[in-house]
Amino acid sequence: MATSQYDQFLNEATADDGTDSTLGRDCLYGLYTSWCFLQQRAPRPEGAFWAAMRKKHVDPGHNGLRMKGPAAADYILASYPGLV
């Protein structure tokens, strides 16, 4: 079975740290769009993204995920341009 774009995103840009930490709704979708930019892929609409996350049991309110990798750096720099 082929790996979906969403599976690849979750594997490359997130890590489950086993704590009560969470990536909120805006942050997780923003991380996804940063990942898409770096992968040179067009991000899918937010509604499609959240439908796919629900199927993967990723809840924006409590998911135990943290950001990792190049997409995390891109997202942080894009979100806080004054850091550079």
Phi, psi and omega in degrees: 000134182288146177283130180284163176303321182289321176298316179298315177302310182298321179291320186271333189243356179226159174220141176270110184269003175071014179248187178274008178294161181206146169264120181290175184305305182295319182295315182293318178291322176297319176298319177299315180294324175295318178299315179300316179302313181292331179273358183058047177239149175281126178293144176280158181303153184302322179298318178293321178300311183290329175296318178293320179295322177299319179296333180265007178062037176258112182259128181293344181271334182201096184231350179067014183266150170229161180280151173208163172078188183300326179295325178297314179297317179298315180297314181296315180294323178289327181282331183230071186299340179289350181287335185272000000 
